[in-house]
Every structure is written in structure tokens, then in C-alpha cells.
Amino acid sequence: MGKVDEYIEKLKHLKDWEAYLLAESGLPGRRANIELGKAVAQTGNAEQFYEFLKYDVQEAQTNSPYEFLVFCGVLGLGQLLARGDMGALGRLRSFASDPRWRVREAVAMALQHYGQANPGDLLAEMEYWSVGNVWEQRAAAAAVCEPDFLVQVERISTVFDILDHITKAIERYQDRLEDGFQVLKKGMGYCWSVAVVAAPEEGKTRFERWFASRDPDVRWVLKENLKKKRMLKMDTEWVEKWRIMIEV
């Protein structure tokens, strides 16, 4: 029995989840108890999830045990979406712009869970998010650039469309010192490589088009993706060629 399963069994016999979650959150600390969060999402119900989401940024500050409750609630929204409760989607999107990085990570995880159950619906929704704000764009890229999700070839073209939308947005962005832009740029520094490796034939072509851009941040994104071991393993000669070309 894995850790998540152990927590599921524990939760089934608990009446006061909140006190237990606060005690076992792992916060303050370097790592929240992600396994417990997954167990909560799998075991809980809508009423519990929305109760956890009632804590605002002041009540549940970054790295506090109460932040973990919000983390669990956001993961739960992904479970609700997977069960067909589309009313959770708007609330989940609002948390994509949350100032707490763990909450934003929970959004990406929730979307990935939704995508496992409804891949076509996730792709359609992420196309909308890919033209949203920088935080929504970052969540969209993280949600679809997941190796397990990219196993199905028919999903790839839409994923590349999403990455193209976001990369184009990077070119147009004005306030590049803003935290959201920096987080988005960092995320895009690996997302392209995940998609390209999943479908090298189309991926190389889509990726190569961006080498014509003279935008310094787009070129940074390209360079970062070319550094990834997965890209070298895919095609060392192709990677080395474009590493040289981008410096010209």
C-alpha cells in the first residue's frame, strides 16, 4: 500500500479532517505533504473542498498549515471536474493567479487530473487559458506538457497550438520584470521540450519556427529547452545544430 492509499484509509475513519490536515501538512517547511493532499482530493466531497477554500491569503499565508488546506481544496476542484462538475472550473481558474506558489501548483495538478478523465475537454479549455493572463498561461502550459498526457498523438497538434499562443504572448508582453511574466518564462523554458520529445516530427517543425524571433525572452526560452537532456536524447545532432544557430 502506497502513502496516498494509507492516508485515504486514515481519512475514512476521521471526523475532524481539518485538524488532522493542519497537523500533517508539512508546513511550515520546504515541502508540503503532497501525498496527503492527493488523498484528500480522492476521498473528499464538494462541501469539504469548498470549506477548505474559504481561507483567504491573509488567513492562509504562504508556507503556513492553513495554506495546505487551500492546496487540498484546489486539488479537490480537479477531482470535481473529473467527476463532471463543471461548476468548479471558474473557481479553479481564479486560483491560477493566486499569489501563493503552492496554490498555483495545485491548479496545474488539478488540471492534469481533469485531463486524465477528459483529455479533449481539458485541451479545449486550455486553449482559452492560453490567451488569458500570464498566470493562466503558465497553468495551461504546465497542464498539457505532461509526458503521460502526451502519449496520445491526436492531442499533440493542439498542445503545440497552445504553446504557440503563449510564446507569441511573450513577444508582446510589456512589463517583463513582473513576477508573473518571469514565472511564465521559466515554465516555458521546459514545456516546449516535453512536447517536442513526445512528437519529434511535428515538434521540431513547430519549435524551429520560433528561431526567427529576435525577442530576447523568446530566444532565452528556446535556449533553455535545447539544454534539456530529453532533447539531447531525442536528437543530439539536431540540438547541437540549433544551439549554434541561435547564437548567430
C-alpha positions as a LaTeX table, in Angstrom:
\begin{tabular}{lrrr}
\hline
Residue & $x$ (\AA) & $y$ (\AA) & $z$ (\AA) \\
\hline
Met1 & 0.00 & 0.00 & 0.00 \\
Gly2 & 1.40 & 3.36 & $-1.04$ \\
Lys3 & 1.46 & 6.51 & 1.06 \\
Val4 & $-1.60$ & 8.01 & $-0.66$ \\
Asp5 & $-3.58$ & 4.84 & $-0.01$ \\
Glu6 & $-2.53$ & 4.86 & 3.65 \\
Tyr7 & $-3.80$ & 8.41 & 4.01 \\
Ile8 & $-7.07$ & 7.51 & 2.28 \\
Glu9 & $-7.67$ & 4.76 & 4.82 \\
Lys10 & $-6.84$ & 7.16 & 7.66 \\
Leu11 & $-9.21$ & 9.84 & 6.36 \\
Lys12 & $-12.08$ & 7.36 & 6.04 \\
His13 & $-12.05$ & 6.93 & 9.81 \\
Leu14 & $-11.60$ & 10.57 & 10.79 \\
Lys15 & $-14.35$ & 13.00 & 11.68 \\
Asp16 & $-12.21$ & 16.14 & 12.03 \\
Trp17 & $-10.22$ & 16.33 & 8.82 \\
Glu18 & $-9.18$ & 19.94 & 9.25 \\
Ala19 & $-7.25$ & 19.43 & 12.48 \\
Tyr20 & $-5.51$ & 16.38 & 11.02 \\
Leu21 & $-4.55$ & 18.17 & 7.82 \\
Leu22 & $-3.15$ & 21.12 & 9.70 \\
Ala23 & $-1.06$ & 18.82 & 11.88 \\
Glu24 & 0.20 & 16.70 & 8.98 \\
Ser25 & 0.58 & 19.48 & 6.39 \\
Gly26 & 4.37 & 19.55 & 6.49 \\
Leu27 & 4.17 & 23.34 & 6.72 \\
Pro28 & 5.93 & 25.47 & 7.58 \\
Gly29 & 8.67 & 23.64 & 5.74 \\
Arg30 & 10.29 & 23.07 & 2.37 \\
Arg31 & 7.73 & 20.55 & 1.14 \\
Ala32 & 4.02 & 20.28 & 1.73 \\
Asn33 & 2.51 & 16.83 & 2.26 \\
Ile34 & 1.51 & 16.27 & $-1.37$ \\
Glu35 & 0.54 & 12.64 & $-0.79$ \\
Leu36 & $-1.95$ & 13.68 & 1.86 \\
Gly37 & $-3.31$ & 16.35 & $-0.46$ \\
Lys38 & $-3.91$ & 13.75 & $-3.17$ \\
Ala39 & $-5.65$ & 11.52 & $-0.66$ \\
Val40 & $-7.94$ & 14.37 & 0.35 \\
Ala41 & $-8.83$ & 15.05 & $-3.28$ \\
Gln42 & $-9.66$ & 11.40 & $-3.91$ \\
Thr43 & $-11.67$ & 10.94 & $-0.73$ \\
Gly44 & $-13.37$ & 14.25 & $-0.05$ \\
Asn45 & $-16.55$ & 15.84 & $-1.36$ \\
Ala46 & $-17.51$ & 19.23 & $-2.75$ \\
Glu47 & $-18.67$ & 20.56 & 0.61 \\
Gln48 & $-15.30$ & 19.77 & 2.19 \\
Phe49 & $-13.30$ & 21.19 & $-0.70$ \\
Tyr50 & $-15.15$ & 24.50 & $-0.70$ \\
Glu51 & $-14.81$ & 24.70 & 3.07 \\
Phe52 & $-11.03$ & 24.47 & 2.69 \\
Leu53 & $-11.12$ & 27.20 & 0.05 \\
Lys54 & $-12.75$ & 29.72 & 2.37 \\
Tyr55 & $-9.37$ & 30.82 & 3.79 \\
Asp56 & $-8.04$ & 33.92 & 2.04 \\
Val57 & $-4.42$ & 34.98 & 1.59 \\
Gln58 & $-4.31$ & 36.72 & 4.97 \\
Glu59 & $-5.73$ & 33.75 & 6.85 \\
Ala60 & $-3.71$ & 31.16 & 4.94 \\
Gln61 & $-0.37$ & 32.77 & 4.25 \\
Thr62 & 2.40 & 31.19 & 2.22 \\
Asn63 & 4.12 & 28.30 & 4.00 \\
Ser64 & 1.51 & 28.12 & 6.75 \\
Pro65 & $-0.52$ & 24.99 & 7.63 \\
Tyr66 & $-3.67$ & 26.81 & 6.52 \\
Glu67 & $-2.20$ & 27.25 & 3.06 \\
Phe68 & $-2.19$ & 23.46 & 2.89 \\
Leu69 & $-5.96$ & 23.43 & 3.41 \\
Val70 & $-6.35$ & 25.68 & 0.35 \\
Phe71 & $-3.92$ & 23.43 & $-1.54$ \\
Cys72 & $-6.13$ & 20.44 & $-0.75$ \\
Gly73 & $-9.27$ & 22.32 & $-1.75$ \\
Val74 & $-7.80$ & 23.25 & $-5.12$ \\
Leu75 & $-6.75$ & 19.67 & $-5.78$ \\
Gly76 & $-10.31$ & 18.72 & $-4.91$ \\
Leu77 & $-11.63$ & 21.02 & $-7.63$ \\
Gly78 & $-9.75$ & 18.89 & $-10.14$ \\
Gln79 & $-11.48$ & 15.82 & $-8.75$ \\
Leu80 & $-14.87$ & 17.51 & $-9.08$ \\
Leu81 & $-14.11$ & 18.36 & $-12.71$ \\
Ala82 & $-13.10$ & 14.76 & $-13.39$ \\
Arg83 & $-16.47$ & 13.71 & $-11.94$ \\
Gly84 & $-18.26$ & 16.05 & $-14.35$ \\
Asp85 & $-18.94$ & 19.00 & $-12.03$ \\
Met86 & $-18.08$ & 21.81 & $-14.46$ \\
Gly87 & $-19.13$ & 24.43 & $-11.94$ \\
Ala88 & $-15.68$ & 24.01 & $-10.37$ \\
Leu89 & $-13.88$ & 25.27 & $-13.47$ \\
Gly90 & $-14.33$ & 29.00 & $-12.91$ \\
Arg91 & $-13.17$ & 28.73 & $-9.31$ \\
Leu92 & $-10.14$ & 26.74 & $-10.36$ \\
Arg93 & $-9.20$ & 29.34 & $-12.96$ \\
Ser94 & $-9.32$ & 32.08 & $-10.35$ \\
Phe95 & $-6.73$ & 30.24 & $-8.27$ \\
Ala96 & $-4.32$ & 30.12 & $-11.23$ \\
Ser97 & $-3.49$ & 33.76 & $-10.38$ \\
Asp98 & $-3.16$ & 33.19 & $-6.64$ \\
Pro99 & $-0.09$ & 34.85 & $-5.05$ \\
Arg100 & 0.85 & 31.61 & $-3.26$ \\
Trp101 & 3.03 & 29.40 & $-5.44$ \\
Arg102 & 1.85 & 26.14 & $-3.83$ \\
Val103 & $-1.74$ & 27.03 & $-4.62$ \\
Arg104 & $-0.79$ & 27.71 & $-8.25$ \\
Glu105 & 0.97 & 24.34 & $-8.39$ \\
Ala106 & $-2.20$ & 22.73 & $-7.09$ \\
Val107 & $-4.07$ & 24.28 & $-10.03$ \\
Ala108 & $-1.72$ & 22.62 & $-12.52$ \\
Met109 & $-2.06$ & 19.30 & $-10.69$ \\
Ala110 & $-5.85$ & 19.62 & $-10.64$ \\
Leu111 & $-5.93$ & 20.33 & $-14.37$ \\
Gln112 & $-3.75$ & 17.31 & $-15.05$ \\
His113 & $-6.17$ & 15.13 & $-13.10$ \\
Tyr114 & $-9.06$ & 16.59 & $-15.07$ \\
Gly115 & $-7.17$ & 15.84 & $-18.27$ \\
Gln116 & $-6.74$ & 12.19 & $-17.35$ \\
Ala117 & $-10.51$ & 11.82 & $-17.25$ \\
Asn118 & $-11.48$ & 14.27 & $-20.01$ \\
Pro119 & $-8.49$ & 15.00 & $-22.29$ \\
Gly120 & $-10.48$ & 16.64 & $-25.07$ \\
Asp121 & $-12.30$ & 18.95 & $-22.69$ \\
Leu122 & $-9.04$ & 19.92 & $-20.99$ \\
Leu123 & $-7.41$ & 20.81 & $-24.31$ \\
Ala124 & $-10.37$ & 22.95 & $-25.34$ \\
Glu125 & $-10.31$ & 24.81 & $-22.03$ \\
Met126 & $-6.54$ & 25.29 & $-22.07$ \\
Glu127 & $-6.81$ & 26.97 & $-25.46$ \\
Tyr128 & $-8.90$ & 29.64 & $-23.69$ \\
Trp129 & $-6.42$ & 29.91 & $-20.85$ \\
Ser130 & $-3.51$ & 30.19 & $-23.29$ \\
Val131 & $-4.77$ & 33.64 & $-24.31$ \\
Gly132 & $-5.52$ & 34.67 & $-20.72$ \\
Asn133 & $-3.21$ & 36.36 & $-18.22$ \\
Val134 & 0.36 & 35.20 & $-17.59$ \\
Trp135 & $-0.61$ & 33.04 & $-14.61$ \\
Glu136 & $-3.36$ & 31.28 & $-16.59$ \\
Gln137 & $-0.97$ & 30.76 & $-19.48$ \\
Arg138 & 1.59 & 29.20 & $-17.17$ \\
Ala139 & $-1.06$ & 26.85 & $-15.74$ \\
Ala140 & $-2.20$ & 25.88 & $-19.24$ \\
Ala141 & 1.31 & 25.02 & $-20.38$ \\
Ala142 & 2.04 & 23.00 & $-17.24$ \\
Ala143 & $-1.26$ & 21.13 & $-17.53$ \\
Val144 & $-0.77$ & 19.90 & $-21.09$ \\
Cys145 & 3.02 & 19.48 & $-21.17$ \\
Glu146 & 2.96 & 16.32 & $-19.11$ \\
Pro147 & 4.52 & 13.16 & $-20.64$ \\
Asp148 & 1.62 & 10.90 & $-19.64$ \\
Phe149 & $-0.88$ & 13.28 & $-21.22$ \\
Leu150 & 1.08 & 13.46 & $-24.49$ \\
Val151 & 1.05 & 9.73 & $-25.10$ \\
Gln152 & $-1.95$ & 10.11 & $-27.42$ \\
Val153 & $-0.74$ & 11.51 & $-30.75$ \\
Glu154 & $-4.06$ & 13.17 & $-31.62$ \\
Arg155 & $-3.56$ & 15.63 & $-28.76$ \\
Ile156 & $-0.19$ & 16.91 & $-29.90$ \\
Ser157 & $-1.19$ & 19.49 & $-32.51$ \\
Thr158 & $-3.49$ & 21.28 & $-30.08$ \\
Val159 & $-0.74$ & 21.30 & $-27.46$ \\
Phe160 & 1.60 & 22.94 & $-29.95$ \\
Asp161 & $-1.12$ & 25.50 & $-30.74$ \\
Ile162 & $-1.30$ & 26.32 & $-27.03$ \\
Leu163 & 2.47 & 26.70 & $-26.79$ \\
Asp164 & 2.48 & 28.91 & $-29.89$ \\
His165 & $-0.18$ & 31.19 & $-28.37$ \\
Ile166 & 1.82 & 31.56 & $-25.18$ \\
Thr167 & 5.15 & 32.11 & $-26.92$ \\
Lys168 & 3.55 & 34.77 & $-29.08$ \\
Ala169 & 2.24 & 36.42 & $-25.91$ \\
Ile170 & 5.79 & 36.53 & $-24.53$ \\
Glu171 & 6.84 & 38.55 & $-27.58$ \\
Arg172 & 4.08 & 41.09 & $-26.95$ \\
Tyr173 & 4.41 & 41.43 & $-23.18$ \\
Gln174 & 5.37 & 44.87 & $-21.91$ \\
Asp175 & 6.22 & 44.63 & $-18.18$ \\
Arg176 & 8.84 & 41.89 & $-18.27$ \\
Leu177 & 10.05 & 42.48 & $-14.73$ \\
Glu178 & 6.66 & 41.47 & $-13.35$ \\
Asp179 & 6.72 & 38.28 & $-11.26$ \\
Gly180 & 4.04 & 36.61 & $-13.37$ \\
Phe181 & 6.00 & 37.09 & $-16.57$ \\
Gln182 & 9.15 & 35.67 & $-15.01$ \\
Val183 & 7.30 & 32.60 & $-13.74$ \\
Leu184 & 5.71 & 32.07 & $-17.16$ \\
Lys185 & 9.05 & 32.41 & $-18.94$ \\
Lys186 & 10.68 & 29.92 & $-16.58$ \\
Gly187 & 7.87 & 27.42 & $-17.16$ \\
Met188 & 8.11 & 27.78 & $-20.92$ \\
Gly189 & 11.83 & 27.08 & $-20.56$ \\
Tyr190 & 10.97 & 23.38 & $-20.25$ \\
Cys191 & 7.42 & 22.92 & $-21.60$ \\
Trp192 & 8.41 & 23.06 & $-25.26$ \\
Ser193 & 10.96 & 20.28 & $-24.78$ \\
Val194 & 8.37 & 17.96 & $-23.23$ \\
Ala195 & 6.03 & 18.42 & $-26.20$ \\
Val196 & 8.75 & 18.21 & $-28.86$ \\
Val197 & 10.09 & 14.93 & $-27.48$ \\
Ala198 & 6.56 & 13.50 & $-27.39$ \\
Ala199 & 6.11 & 14.15 & $-31.14$ \\
Pro200 & 9.51 & 14.88 & $-32.73$ \\
Glu201 & 8.38 & 15.13 & $-36.34$ \\
Glu202 & 5.79 & 17.86 & $-35.79$ \\
Gly203 & 7.55 & 19.20 & $-32.71$ \\
Lys204 & 10.81 & 20.04 & $-34.41$ \\
Thr205 & 9.00 & 21.93 & $-37.15$ \\
Arg206 & 6.84 & 23.91 & $-34.72$ \\
Phe207 & 9.81 & 24.67 & $-32.45$ \\
Glu208 & 12.12 & 25.70 & $-35.31$ \\
Arg209 & 9.71 & 28.43 & $-36.44$ \\
Trp210 & 10.49 & 30.40 & $-33.30$ \\
Phe211 & 14.17 & 30.72 & $-34.12$ \\
Ala212 & 13.21 & 33.55 & $-36.48$ \\
Ser213 & 12.16 & 35.61 & $-33.46$ \\
Arg214 & 14.62 & 38.25 & $-32.27$ \\
Asp215 & 12.83 & 38.71 & $-28.97$ \\
Pro216 & 15.40 & 38.13 & $-26.19$ \\
Asp217 & 12.97 & 36.32 & $-23.88$ \\
Val218 & 11.69 & 34.02 & $-26.62$ \\
Arg219 & 15.28 & 33.19 & $-27.51$ \\
Trp220 & 16.00 & 32.50 & $-23.83$ \\
Val221 & 13.08 & 30.04 & $-23.82$ \\
Leu222 & 14.48 & 28.30 & $-26.90$ \\
Lys223 & 17.96 & 28.04 & $-25.41$ \\
Glu224 & 16.66 & 26.63 & $-22.14$ \\
Asn225 & 14.67 & 23.93 & $-23.92$ \\
Leu226 & 17.69 & 22.97 & $-26.00$ \\
Lys227 & 19.63 & 22.35 & $-22.76$ \\
Lys228 & 17.22 & 19.66 & $-21.59$ \\
Lys229 & 18.58 & 16.10 & $-21.53$ \\
Arg230 & 15.37 & 14.80 & $-23.06$ \\
Met231 & 16.08 & 16.88 & $-26.18$ \\
Leu232 & 19.65 & 15.63 & $-26.47$ \\
Lys233 & 18.47 & 12.07 & $-26.06$ \\
Met234 & 15.89 & 12.62 & $-28.82$ \\
Asp235 & 18.31 & 14.00 & $-31.42$ \\
Thr236 & 21.77 & 15.26 & $-30.39$ \\
Glu237 & 22.74 & 16.40 & $-33.88$ \\
Trp238 & 19.57 & 18.48 & $-34.29$ \\
Val239 & 20.01 & 20.08 & $-30.86$ \\
Glu240 & 23.64 & 20.99 & $-31.47$ \\
Lys241 & 22.75 & 22.49 & $-34.85$ \\
Trp242 & 20.16 & 24.83 & $-33.32$ \\
Arg243 & 22.38 & 25.68 & $-30.35$ \\
Ile244 & 24.87 & 27.08 & $-32.87$ \\
Met245 & 22.20 & 28.77 & $-35.00$ \\
Ile246 & 20.63 & 30.63 & $-32.09$ \\
Glu247 & 23.95 & 32.23 & $-31.21$ \\
Val248 & 24.35 & 33.69 & $-34.71$ \\
\hline
\end{tabular}
